[in-house]
Amino acid sequence: MTDLVLLHGGNHGSWCWGPFVEALNQQPGGFERVITLDMPGCGKKRGRDVVSLRLDDVVEELNQDLHVLGVSQAVLLGHSIAGAVLPRMVLAAPQLFSHLVFLACALPDEGQSILQLLGSTLHGESPDHVGWPLDPVHSTPQAMAVAMFGQDLSPPTLEWLLGEVSQDTTPLCVATGSISREGYAGMIPASYIITLRDNILPVHWQRRFAQRAGAEEVIEIDTAHEPFVSHPQLLAEVVRGFERHR
């Protein structure tokens, strides 16, 4: 058995995996440990000054967290903008990981940042940019958060999620830093999970990201962007497969 390491996306923290980890633990066996990481400023690391951090600083801290826990050859699963971080974690410390799983992850082109990838238009308006579900210039942060994260969630669950999201500060460098994956291709096996009803990353973009990730396996699930909250049992069954097929 091996460890499963989980890395959240933007304006989230380790808290977001709670329903998924609970579902995963309902079936005995599987992974040795489930480890939930926090980027600086998020989850258990809230309140940190993250303004001056570089992307390499974030990568180094996350890998150091795993070194402290004695992790080796783990399955590393990341969500959303964690797609900018996962390959760099492998490049910096390949001995820590045996398999990468990209869950509805955004992967910028070489030298591009997440914000450059997203652009400033609505979905479908620019062939070169992912776009947004609402006008990013004139929409309120609350309305944008509901549009991005609110699919398939009950009002109490959405209230909980938005309350947590409002307290997390993802390091700006993760969104604004130019991303390089030079040397990453073929280092370790990779899989990509496409969320078919995603209101943040349209499916055709996710297919493109799966190619950039070098994913040998692409799995499609009929969920919105946050299946660890909206469909934790379904996601748990998919992720258990990565341990069974080792």
Secondary structure in CASP SS format (residue, H / E / C, confidence):
PFRMAT SS
TARGET T0000
AUTHOR 0000-0000-0000
METHOD secondary structure of the structure
MODEL  1
M C 1.00
T C 1.00
D C 1.00
L E 1.00
V E 1.00
L E 1.00
L E 1.00
H C 1.00
G C 1.00
G C 1.00
N C 1.00
H C 1.00
G C 1.00
S H 1.00
W H 1.00
C H 1.00
W H 1.00
G H 1.00
P H 1.00
F H 1.00
V H 1.00
E H 1.00
A H 1.00
L H 1.00
N C 1.00
Q C 1.00
Q C 1.00
P C 1.00
G C 1.00
G C 1.00
F C 1.00
E C 1.00
R C 1.00
V E 1.00
I E 1.00
T E 1.00
L E 1.00
D C 1.00
M C 1.00
P C 1.00
G C 1.00
C C 1.00
G H 1.00
K H 1.00
K H 1.00
R C 1.00
G C 1.00
R C 1.00
D C 1.00
V C 1.00
V C 1.00
S C 1.00
L C 1.00
R C 1.00
L H 1.00
D H 1.00
D H 1.00
V H 1.00
V H 1.00
E H 1.00
E H 1.00
L H 1.00
N H 1.00
Q H 1.00
D H 1.00
L H 1.00
H H 1.00
V H 1.00
L C 1.00
G C 1.00
V C 1.00
S C 1.00
Q C 1.00
A E 1.00
V E 1.00
L E 1.00
L E 1.00
G E 1.00
H E 1.00
S H 1.00
I H 1.00
A H 1.00
G H 1.00
A H 1.00
V C 1.00
L H 1.00
P H 1.00
R H 1.00
M H 1.00
V H 1.00
L H 1.00
A H 1.00
A C 1.00
P H 1.00
Q H 1.00
L H 1.00
F E 1.00
S E 1.00
H E 1.00
L E 1.00
V E 1.00
F E 1.00
L E 1.00
A C 1.00
C C 1.00
A C 1.00
L C 1.00
P C 1.00
D C 1.00
E C 1.00
G C 1.00
Q C 1.00
S C 1.00
I H 1.00
L H 1.00
Q H 1.00
L H 1.00
L H 1.00
G C 1.00
S C 1.00
T C 1.00
L E 1.00
H C 1.00
G C 1.00
E C 1.00
S C 1.00
P C 1.00
D C 1.00
H C 1.00
V C 1.00
G C 1.00
W E 1.00
P C 1.00
L C 1.00
D C 1.00
P C 1.00
V C 1.00
H C 1.00
S C 1.00
T C 1.00
P H 1.00
Q H 1.00
A H 1.00
M H 1.00
A H 1.00
V H 1.00
A H 1.00
M H 1.00
F H 1.00
G C 1.00
Q C 1.00
D C 1.00
L C 1.00
S C 1.00
P H 1.00
P H 1.00
T H 1.00
L H 1.00
E H 1.00
W H 1.00
L H 1.00
L H 1.00
G H 1.00
E H 1.00
V H 1.00
S C 1.00
Q C 1.00
D C 1.00
T C 1.00
T C 1.00
P C 1.00
L H 1.00
C H 1.00
V H 1.00
A H 1.00
T H 1.00
G C 1.00
S C 1.00
I C 1.00
S C 1.00
R C 1.00
E C 1.00
G C 1.00
Y C 1.00
A C 1.00
G C 1.00
M C 1.00
I C 1.00
P C 1.00
A E 1.00
S E 1.00
Y E 1.00
I E 1.00
I E 1.00
T E 1.00
L C 1.00
R C 1.00
D C 1.00
N C 1.00
I C 1.00
L C 1.00
P C 1.00
V H 1.00
H H 1.00
W H 1.00
Q H 1.00
R H 1.00
R H 1.00
F H 1.00
A H 1.00
Q H 1.00
R H 1.00
A C 1.00
G C 1.00
A C 1.00
E C 1.00
E E 1.00
V E 1.00
I E 1.00
E E 1.00
I E 1.00
D C 1.00
T C 1.00
A C 1.00
H C 1.00
E C 1.00
P H 1.00
F H 1.00
V H 1.00
S H 1.00
H C 1.00
P H 1.00
Q H 1.00
L H 1.00
L H 1.00
A H 1.00
E H 1.00
V H 1.00
V H 1.00
R H 1.00
G H 1.00
F H 1.00
E H 1.00
R H 1.00
H C 1.00
R C 1.00
END
